[in-house]
Amino acid sequence: MKKTKEVIVIDHPLIQRDLTILRDKKTKPEIFRSVLHRISLCMAYESLRRLDVRSVPIETPLAKTKGISLKQEVVLVPILRAGLGMLQGFTDLLPESRVGHIGMFRNEETLQPVEYYCKLPENTSKAIVFILDPMLATGGSANLAITFLQKQRARNIALVSVVAALEGIRAVQKVHPQVPIFTCAVDSKLNEHGYIVPGLGDAGDRIFGTK
């Protein structure tokens, strides 16, 4: 795993293999969904390394010893709709997590995010909150989601995206430099329509087969 400033690039060979499948335009929606779940599970494992733990006494069948339990609550916030494709990978590891949802769509003329739904858990000030979105493109949706969470008094926020564009990373770091970004790849640019190049297309359409 490589770390550069606030961007953590998860470069495990299995993740990079699965990312190749996601990028391939021939990958069908049912395969895309299953591979996205698998890659999200691996990303969850890596991004959850930063959780604080505490020592707890236990007793095995043979002796008394000490183990650990998680000190922090985890809150998961997928950005609708594509973020739903990453949610199960995280809840498989942390089924006790609370889940919020933020719904946004992008204005195709201005490329700015438009929020249409926001339902977040209360009392997130002591939790670590993971925003889930397969694509970090312009950074507009990520910045808006972080702002919503901060209004709910969330203080410990991380962004998890399968693919990120340099423009999106810079946009988030400019507004929210304290938020770490976990990704599997940093792609070179955005095209004139605001899509990541080479990217993997519209993640929502590819997950749900809407194109």
Buried (B, 14 or more C-beta within 10 A) or exposed (E): EEEEEBBBBBEBEEBEEBBEBBBEEEBEBEBBBEBBBBBBBBBBBBBBEEBEEEEEEEEEEEEEEEEEEBEBBBBBBBBBBBBBBBBBBBBEBBEEBBBBBBBBEBEEEEBBBEBEEBEBBEEBEEBBBBBBBBBBBBBBBBBBBBEBBBEBEBEBBBBBBBBBBBBBBEBBBEBBEEBBBBBBBBBEEBEEEBBBEEBBBBBBBBBBEEE
